[in-house]
Amino acid sequence: MNSKHKLALNTVSKKYSFGYALLAVVAIALLILSFVCDHYLLQQYNGMTNDLLELNNLYIEMETVNITVNASYLFLKNESFVNYQQESTNIRQVIERIRSGGSGNLSSREVVDILYTAQTYLEQSDQLISLLQQYVGSPSKMDEQYSEITRVYNSVQETMTYINLGFQDAYSSKLNQVRESQNLLASLQQRVVVSQIILLLLGVAVCAYYFTRVIKGVTRSIKILTGRVKEIEKDVYSTGRIEVNSNDEFDDFASALNRMIGVIQTQLHTIRENANIHEKLSTAEIENLRMYNELQKSRLKLLQSRINPHFLFNILNIISSEARLENAEKSAEMMETTAAYLRYNLDNLDKKVTLEKEIASLKNYVDIQRYRFEDRYTYAFDIDEHCNAFAMPPMILQPLVENAIKHGLGMVLEGGCIWIRVARREGRVVIRVEDNGTGMDQEKIDNLMDHIQRLNTESEHMGLRNIYMRLKYFYDDDVELAITRTEGITSVLFSLPCKEQG
């Protein structure tokens, strides 16, 4: 990033702007906290007030209904009957609203008892009004009817007495709840005030620290530049590169000053060189270095031509042809197999290959081992053909088989076997190399896994560690490794994501 781009991103004015923005954030946070807490407290107080008002409204409605009942009983007027119907409808609406939860938090046991008693009262008063209407409409007023009306009326008034007592209990309970809620809200309000004070102090401290850092940074930059300029006044060679590291306009100024000093020093150096005979000696020395460099390049090219892989392949092919002319078929086949194996390794050092090519190269390696150990070991391939196009880094299977021969079957004189298996499993490709050699106990397996996964460079199994690192790099760490020993079979398993060549 150049100095102009840095200057655009981080200037002194932006540092101060950030500080002001930080102050604004603290102020807004305090305002939001105050608003939310005040809103919550107001809601709680309104809820408690509404509950008391609703309870009082229920009491007034009950008293009003009871007055209409008394008027109906005493005066036997149709107007009183109509008033009762209206008032009873109102009280039923109030009861239904309280039961449905639309009137605050009126769900205490006392209020519920009042509601059920009020319901009973309405049922009894409905029966009383009905009897009164029948009595008024009857042509003959019978004593039995009036006695029944009197009995029902007494029941209604007795129920009303219970309702009044219930209201007293409900008011007492609700007032106790209001006192407890007020205490809790007062405690909450104190905590909110303390939180606001803490937040304010913390915000002020952070902002003060930030502004102090900014001011100190500006002062430090000015002191550095002033001190270096005074040194340059005495001797332009007396100071090195000026480094401010403030990421603002002072950094850009220091870069410009460094460039100016560099130009001055270069010009002075050129003048001194022109006035000094050492310039010729330096030129001669540079020429000698150039000639030496060219000589080294020619030697390197000669060395490269000597180790050209094609030269090695040509030599092996010539020896193979001579061996066939001499009827040494076994030696010829071994040389051809070795040439093919070397060509695969050298041609694919920095490429990705398919599993099919990797298996073909591994079979060449196995043939070479057969020439070496004859019938001492056997090799079995179990390859899923659907995995042939699977993309992978080269030289993965050969080191696994080599490890099996070296560490597993090294002490086995006969009957040794190595299995190479590749299959698809749950959307992944599983590569498994197994041998029936001496193997390792569980403790050694655990130590080996620990060394590999921690990428321990001191492990004796460097080949397995290198395979694991290459696979993790190739498959973006999506590699699973497992080493097991079961029933005399040591298994090394790699689970890799499906990644076809394309």
C-alpha positions in Angstrom: 0.0 0.0 0.0 1.5 3.3 -1.0 1.7 6.4 1.2 -1.1 8.2 -0.6 -3.5 5.3 0.0 -2.4 5.1 3.7 -3.0 8.8 4.0 -6.5 8.4 2.6 -7.3 5.6 5.1 -5.8 7.0 8.3 -5.3 10.8 8.9 -5.1 12.9 12.0 -8.5 14.4 11.2 -10.0 10.8 10.9 -8.5 9.8 14.2 -10.2 12.8 15.9 -13.4 12.1 14.0 -13.3 8.5 15.3 -12.9 9.8 18.8 -15.9 12.1 18.4 -17.9 9.2 16.9 -16.9 7.1 20.0 -18.2 9.9 22.3 -21.4 9.9 20.2 -21.8 6.1 20.6 -21.4 6.3 24.3 -24.0 9.1 24.5 -26.4 7.2 22.3 -25.9 4.1 24.4 -26.7 6.0 27.5 -29.8 7.5 25.9 -31.0 4.2 24.7 -30.5 2.6 28.1 -32.4 5.4 29.8 -35.2 5.2 27.3 -35.6 1.4 27.5 -35.4 1.4 31.3 -37.9 4.3 31.7 -40.2 2.7 29.2 -40.1 -0.6 31.1 -40.7 1.1 34.5 -43.6 3.1 33.0 -45.1 -0.1 31.6 -44.9 -1.8 35.0 -46.5 1.1 36.8 -49.2 1.4 34.2 -49.9 -2.3 34.4 -50.3 -2.1 38.2 -52.6 0.9 37.9 -54.7 -0.6 35.2 -55.1 -3.8 37.3 -56.4 -1.8 40.2 -58.7 0.3 38.0 -60.1 -2.8 36.3 -60.7 -4.4 39.7 -62.4 -1.3 40.8 -64.5 -1.1 37.6 -65.6 -4.7 38.2 -66.7 -3.8 41.8 -68.6 -0.7 40.5 -70.3 -2.8 37.8 -71.3 -5.4 40.4 -72.7 -2.7 42.7 -74.7 -1.2 39.7 -76.1 -4.6 38.8 -77.1 -5.2 42.4 -78.9 -1.8 42.5 -80.9 -2.8 39.5 -81.7 -6.1 41.1 -82.9 -4.4 44.2 -85.0 -1.9 42.2 -86.5 -4.7 40.2 -87.4 -6.6 43.4 -88.8 -3.6 45.2 -90.7 -1.7 42.5 -91.5 -4.5 40.0 -91.2 -2.1 37.0 -90.4 -3.1 33.4 -87.9 -0.2 33.3 -85.9 -1.9 36.1 -85.9 -5.2 34.2 -84.5 -3.5 31.1 -81.8 -1.7 33.1 -80.9 -5.1 34.6 -80.4 -6.6 31.2 -78.1 -3.8 30.1 -76.1 -3.9 33.3 -75.8 -7.7 33.4 -74.6 -7.6 29.8 -71.9 -5.0 30.8 -70.7 -7.1 33.8 -70.5 -10.2 31.6 -68.3 -8.4 29.1 -66.0 -7.2 32.0 -65.8 -10.7 33.4 -65.0 -12.2 29.9 -62.3 -9.5 29.3 -60.6 -10.3 32.6 -60.7 -14.0 32.0 -59.2 -13.7 28.5 -56.3 -11.7 29.9 -57.1 -8.5 28.3 -57.1 -6.5 31.6 -53.5 -6.8 32.8 -52.3 -9.4 35.3 -55.6 -10.2 37.2 -55.1 -13.9 37.5 -54.7 -14.2 41.3 -56.7 -16.7 43.3 -58.8 -14.0 44.9 -59.8 -12.4 41.6 -60.6 -15.9 40.1 -62.9 -16.6 43.1 -64.7 -13.2 42.6 -65.2 -14.1 38.9 -66.7 -17.5 39.7 -68.9 -15.9 42.5 -70.0 -13.1 40.1 -71.0 -15.7 37.6 -73.1 -17.5 40.3 -74.5 -14.1 41.2 -75.6 -13.4 37.6 -77.2 -16.8 37.3 -79.2 -16.3 40.5 -80.1 -12.7 39.5 -81.2 -13.9 36.1 -83.5 -16.5 37.8 -84.8 -13.7 40.1 -85.6 -11.4 37.3 -87.3 -14.2 35.4 -89.5 -14.9 38.4 -90.3 -11.3 38.9 -91.3 -10.9 35.3 -93.6 -14.0 35.6 -95.0 -12.6 38.8 -95.8 -9.2 37.2 -97.3 -10.8 34.2 -99.4 -13.3 36.2 -103.1 -12.2 36.6 -103.3 -13.8 40.0 -100.6 -13.1 42.5 -99.9 -16.2 44.5 -98.2 -16.4 47.8 -96.1 -19.3 46.7 -94.6 -17.3 43.9 -93.7 -14.5 46.1 -92.2 -16.8 48.7 -90.0 -18.3 46.0 -89.0 -14.8 44.8 -88.1 -13.8 48.3 -85.9 -17.0 48.7 -84.1 -16.3 45.5 -83.6 -12.7 46.3 -82.1 -13.6 49.7 -79.7 -16.0 47.9 -78.7 -13.2 45.5 -78.0 -10.8 48.4 -76.0 -13.5 50.3 -73.9 -14.1 47.2 -73.4 -10.4 46.9 -72.1 -10.3 50.4 -69.5 -13.0 49.5 -68.5 -10.9 46.5 -67.9 -7.8 48.7 -65.8 -9.9 51.0 -63.9 -11.3 48.0 -63.3 -7.8 46.7 -61.8 -6.8 50.1 -59.4 -9.8 49.9 -58.6 -9.1 46.3 -57.8 -5.4 47.0 -55.5 -6.4 49.9 -53.7 -9.0 47.8 -53.3 -6.7 44.9 -52.0 -3.9 47.1 -49.4 -6.3 48.6 -48.4 -7.2 45.0 -48.2 -3.5 44.2 -45.9 -2.9 47.2 -43.6 -5.8 46.2 -43.6 -4.6 42.6 -42.7 -1.1 43.7 -39.9 -2.4 45.8 -38.5 -4.4 42.9 -38.9 -1.6 40.5 -37.2 0.8 42.9 -34.3 -1.7 43.2 -34.2 -2.1 39.4 -34.1 1.7 39.0 -31.2 1.9 41.4 -29.3 -0.7 39.4 -30.1 1.1 36.2 -28.7 4.4 37.6 -25.6 2.6 38.8 -25.2 1.0 35.3 -25.6 4.3 33.6 -23.0 5.8 35.9 -20.6 2.9 35.2 -21.2 3.1 31.5 -20.7 6.9 31.5 -17.4 6.6 33.4 -16.2 3.8 31.3 -17.1 5.7 28.1 -15.3 8.8 29.4 -12.3 6.8 30.4 -12.1 5.1 26.9 -12.5 8.4 25.1 -10.0 10.1 27.3 -7.5 7.3 26.7 -8.1 7.4 23.0 -7.6 11.2 22.7 -4.6 11.0 24.9 -3.1 8.3 22.6 -3.8 10.5 19.5 -2.3 13.6 21.1 0.7 11.7 22.2 1.1 10.2 18.8 1.0 13.6 17.1 3.5 15.0 19.7 5.8 12.0 19.2 5.8 12.3 15.4 6.7 16.0 15.7 9.5 15.3 18.1 11.0 12.6 15.8 10.9 14.8 12.7 12.3 17.8 14.5 15.1 15.8 16.1 16.1 14.2 12.8 16.0 17.5 10.9 18.4 19.0 13.5 20.8 16.0 13.0 20.6 16.4 9.2 21.5 20.1 9.6 24.8 19.0 11.2 25.6 16.1 8.9 23.5 14.6 6.1 25.1 11.2 6.6 24.6 11.3 10.4 21.2 9.8 10.4 19.5 6.7 8.9 16.0 6.4 7.5 13.4 8.3 9.4 10.6 6.0 10.7 7.6 7.6 12.3 5.0 4.7 11.9 2.1 6.9 12.7 0.0 5.9 9.7 -1.1 9.5 9.0 0.2 12.7 7.3 3.4 12.6 9.4 4.3 9.2 7.9 3.9 10.7 4.4 6.0 13.7 5.4 8.7 11.4 6.8 8.7 9.4 3.5 9.2 12.6 1.5 12.0 13.7 3.8 13.7 10.3 3.4 13.5 10.6 -0.4 15.0 14.1 -0.2 17.8 12.9 2.0 18.4 10.0 -0.3 18.7 12.3 -3.3 21.1 14.6 -1.5 23.2 11.6 -0.3 23.3 10.1 -3.8 24.4 13.4 -5.3 27.2 13.9 -2.7 28.3 10.3 -3.2 28.5 10.7 -7.0 30.5 13.9 -6.6 32.9 12.1 -4.3 33.2 9.1 -6.6 33.9 11.3 -9.6 36.7 13.0 -7.6 38.2 9.7 -6.4 40.2 7.1 -8.2 38.4 4.3 -6.4 35.7 4.6 -9.1 37.9 2.8 -11.6 38.8 0.1 -9.1 35.1 -0.4 -8.3 34.3 -0.7 -12.0 37.0 -3.3 -12.5 35.7 -5.2 -9.5 32.1 -5.2 -10.8 33.4 -6.5 -14.1 35.2 -9.3 -12.4 32.0 -10.2 -10.5 30.0 -10.2 -13.7 32.5 -12.5 -15.4 32.5 -14.8 -12.3 28.7 -14.9 -12.4 28.7 -15.9 -16.1 31.2 -18.6 -15.3 29.0 -19.9 -12.5 26.0 -19.9 -14.9 27.9 -21.9 -17.5 29.0 -24.4 -14.9 25.4 -24.8 -13.7 24.2 -25.4 -17.2 26.9 -28.0 -17.7 25.8 -29.7 -14.5 22.2 -29.6 -15.5 23.0 -31.2 -18.9 24.8 -34.0 -17.1 21.9 -34.9 -14.9 19.2 -34.5 -17.7 16.6 -37.3 -17.0 16.4 -38.0 -20.7 20.1 -38.9 -20.7 19.4 -41.4 -17.9 16.4 -42.9 -19.8 18.5 -43.2 -22.9 21.2 -45.1 -21.0 18.7 -47.5 -19.4 17.1 -48.1 -22.8 20.5 -48.8 -24.4 21.4 -51.3 -21.5 17.9 -52.9 -21.9 18.5 -53.3 -25.6 21.9 -54.9 -25.1 20.4 -57.2 -22.4 17.8 -58.4 -24.8 20.5 -59.0 -27.5 22.3 -61.1 -24.9 19.1 -62.9 -24.0 19.0 -61.4 -20.5 15.3 -60.9 -20.6 14.9 -60.6 -16.8 17.5 -57.8 -16.7 16.0 -56.1 -19.6 12.5 -56.1 -18.1 13.9 -54.8 -14.8 15.6 -51.9 -16.6 12.5 -51.0 -18.6 10.4 -51.2 -15.4 12.9 -49.0 -13.6 13.0 -46.5 -16.5 9.2 -46.2 -16.5 9.1 -45.8 -12.8 11.8 -43.0 -12.9 10.1 -41.3 -15.8 6.8 -41.2 -13.9 8.4 -39.7 -10.8 10.4 -37.1 -12.7 7.6 -36.1 -15.1 5.0 -35.6 -12.4 7.0 -33.9 -9.6 4.8 -30.7 -9.7 1.6 -32.1 -11.2 -1.5 -33.8 -10.1 -2.2 -37.3 -11.5 -5.1 -39.7 -11.6 -5.3 -42.8 -9.4 -5.0 -45.0 -12.5 -1.5 -43.5 -13.3 -0.5 -43.8 -9.6 -1.5 -47.5 -9.5 0.4 -48.1 -12.8 3.5 -46.5 -11.3 3.1 -48.5 -8.0 2.9 -51.7 -10.0 6.2 -50.9 -11.6 7.6 -50.3 -8.1 6.2 -53.6 -7.0 7.7 -55.4 -9.9 11.1 -54.0 -9.0 10.6 -55.2 -5.4 9.7 -58.7 -6.8 13.1 -58.7 -8.6 14.7 -57.8 -5.3 12.9 -60.1 -2.8 11.6 -62.7 -5.3 8.9 -64.8 -3.6 9.5 -63.5 -0.1 6.4 -61.1 -0.3 3.2 -61.1 -2.3 1.1 -58.1 -3.4 -2.6 -57.9 -3.8 -4.5 -55.0 -5.5 -8.2 -54.3 -4.9 -9.0 -51.2 -6.8 -12.5 -49.8 -7.5 -12.5 -48.9 -11.2 -14.9 -46.0 -10.5 -11.9 -44.3 -8.7 -9.6 -44.4 -11.7 -10.2 -40.7 -12.5 -9.7 -39.6 -8.9 -7.2 -36.7 -8.8 -4.3 -36.8 -6.3 -0.7 -35.7 -5.9 1.9 -38.2 -7.2 4.1 -40.6 -5.2 1.5 -41.3 -2.4 1.0 -45.1 -2.6 4.7 -46.0 -3.2 6.0 -44.6 0.1 3.1 -46.4 1.9 4.1 -49.8 0.4 7.8 -49.0 1.1 6.9 -48.4 4.7 5.0 -51.7 4.9 8.1 -53.5 3.5 10.6 -51.7 5.7 8.8 -51.5 9.0 6.2 -54.3 8.7 7.8 -57.1 6.6 11.5 -56.4 7.1 11.9 -59.3 9.5 9.5 -61.6 7.7 11.3 -64.3 5.6 8.3 -65.8 3.9 4.5 -65.6 3.7 4.5 -61.8 3.8 1.7 -60.0 2.0 0.8 -56.4 1.2 -2.8 -55.4 0.2 -3.5 -52.2 -1.7 -7.2 -51.3 -1.5 -9.0 -48.3 -3.0 -12.8 -47.9 -2.7 -15.5 -45.2 -2.5 -17.3 -44.9 0.8 -20.0 -42.2 1.7 -18.9 -39.8 -0.9 -15.1 -40.1 -0.2 -12.3 -42.2 -1.6 -10.6 -44.5 1.0 -7.0 -45.7 0.3 -5.8 -48.5 2.6 -2.4 -50.2 2.6 -2.2 -53.4 4.8 0.5 -55.9 5.7 0.8 -59.0 7.9 4.1 -58.0 9.3 5.3 -57.6 12.8 3.4 -54.4 13.2 3.2 -52.1 16.3 1.4 -52.1 19.6 -1.2 -49.5 20.4 1.1 -47.3 22.3 3.5 -47.0 19.4 0.5 -46.3 17.1 -0.7 -43.5 19.4 2.8 -42.0 19.5 3.1 -42.2 15.7 -0.3 -40.5 15.2 0.7 -37.8 17.6 4.0 -37.1 15.8 2.3 -37.0 12.4 -0.5 -34.8 13.4 1.8 -32.4 15.2 4.1 -32.5 12.2 7.0 -33.7 14.4 10.2 -33.5 12.3 12.0 -35.9 14.6 9.8 -38.9 13.9 11.4 -41.9 12.2 8.4 -42.2 9.9 9.3 -39.1 7.8 7.8 -40.7 4.7 4.3 -41.1 6.2 4.5 -37.6 7.7 5.4 -36.1 4.3 2.5 -37.9 2.7 0.1 -36.6 5.3 1.4 -33.0 4.8 1.1 -33.2 1.0 -2.4 -34.6 1.2 -3.5 -31.9 3.6 -2.1 -29.2 1.3 -3.7 -30.8 -1.8 -7.1 -31.3 -0.3 -7.3 -28.2 1.9 -6.9 -30.0 5.2 -9.8 -32.4 4.4 -7.8 -35.5 5.1 -8.5 -38.3 7.6 -5.7 -40.7 8.7 -6.1 -43.9 10.7 -3.5 -46.5 11.7 -4.8 -49.7 13.2 -3.5 -53.2 14.2 -6.2 -55.9 14.2 -5.7 -59.7 14.1 -2.1 -59.5 12.9 -2.9 -57.0 10.1 -1.4 -53.5 10.3 -3.5 -51.0 8.3 -2.8 -47.4 7.2 -5.9 -45.7 5.9 -6.4 -42.3 4.2 -9.9 -41.0 3.6 -9.9 -38.2 1.0 -12.7 -36.1 -0.6 -13.7 -37.1 -4.1 -11.8 -34.9 -6.5 -11.7 -36.0 -10.1 -9.1 -34.9 -12.7 -10.5 -32.3 -15.0 
